[in-house]
Amino acid sequence: MAAGRFDAVAFHTALDRTRQERGLLWKDVAQQAGVSASTLTRLAQGRRPDVDGLAALVTWANLSADDFVRRTDEPRSQDTLTKVATHLRGDRNLTPEAAEALEALITVAYNQLVTDQPE
């Protein structure tokens, strides 16, 4: 049976990036997403949101909840670089050359920092 856990810290980081890109305050996020401010406070503390809060926030930020589920029965680095490259090459704000350059930088950094130790 597959086992996994929700990475609330990574989810909060993604929400914060979206918030910053949109130039919003956290209270604006709560209002627009239809969640309570306490939901966002709990996320900032590394706690998991309830299912309805999660659904509202992934919808608001245009994210996939599955991206934040860490499966413990799969290698941690399974196709990470492939996913990054796919996102970079699909980014309309980047030229193909810029996406390739970023991919190369990320690949070097990733390979230097990756560890074989379990989380």
N, C-alpha and C positions, 0 to 999 in steps of 0.2 A: 504494500500500500504506500502511495506517495505521501511524503510528509513535507510540511512547509510552514513558513511563518511570514507574517506581514511586516515589512520593513517600514515602520512608521517614520523613522528619521529621514530616510530617503524620500518618502512621500511628502513630508513637510518641506524638505529642501526643494523639491520640484514645485510645490505650491508657492513657496517663497519666490522662486525665480519667476514664475508666471505673474505673481503679484507685482514684483518689481518691474517686469517688462511692461505691465499695463499701467504702472504709475499709481498703484492703489495702496491704501492703508489696509491693515488687517480687518478693521471694522467694515470696510467696503467689501472685502472678500466675503465676510460672514453674511452681509446683506444680500449681495448678488448671488451667492451660492445657496442661500436659504438655510444656513446652519447657524447655530449659536456661537457667540464669541468663546464660550467655554469649550466648545469642540476644538476650536483652533488653539486655545491655550493648552489643552491636553495633548494635542499633536506636537506643539512646541516643546512639551516635556517628554516627548518620546513615547507617549501612550497611543494606543490604536483608537481610531474613531469607531463609532457604531456603524452598522451596515448602511443605514439611511444617510448618515453624514458622509460616509465614504462615497456612496453613489452620487450625492449632490456635489461633492468636491471634485471627483473625477470628471463629471459632466461639465462643471464650471471651467475647469482647467484644460479640458479636452485631453485628458490622460487616460491610460488604461490601467486599471487596478492590477491586472496580471503582471505588469512591469515591476510591481513592488512586492510580489510574492517570491520569497526565497525558498526554493525547493532544496531540502536537505539531502535528497537522494540523487542529485545531479552534481556534476563538477561545478564549482563556483564560476569558473571562467568560460563556461560553455557558450560559445559563439558571441562573446561580449564584443570583440573587435568587429565582427561581422555586423552586429546590430548598430554599433556606432557608425561604421562606414555607410551603412544603408541610410541612416538618418542624415548624415552629413551630405551625402550625394543627392538626397531628396530635398535639401534645404534650398528654397528659391532665392534666399539672400546670398548664397555662395556661388561663385563661378565654379565650374568643374576643377579648375586649377587650385582654387582656394580650398575646396573640399578635399582634394587629394593631399594638399600640404598639411591641412589639419589632421587628416587620417594618419599621415606619416608621423607627425609629432605625437599624437595620442598613442600610436602603436609603440613607439620607442619608450615613452613614459610608462605605459602599461606593462611592457615586458620587463622593465627595470624594477617596477614596484610590486608586481604580482608575487604572491606567496603560495606555496603548496599546502600551507597549514589550514586546517578546517576553521571555520568561523566560531 
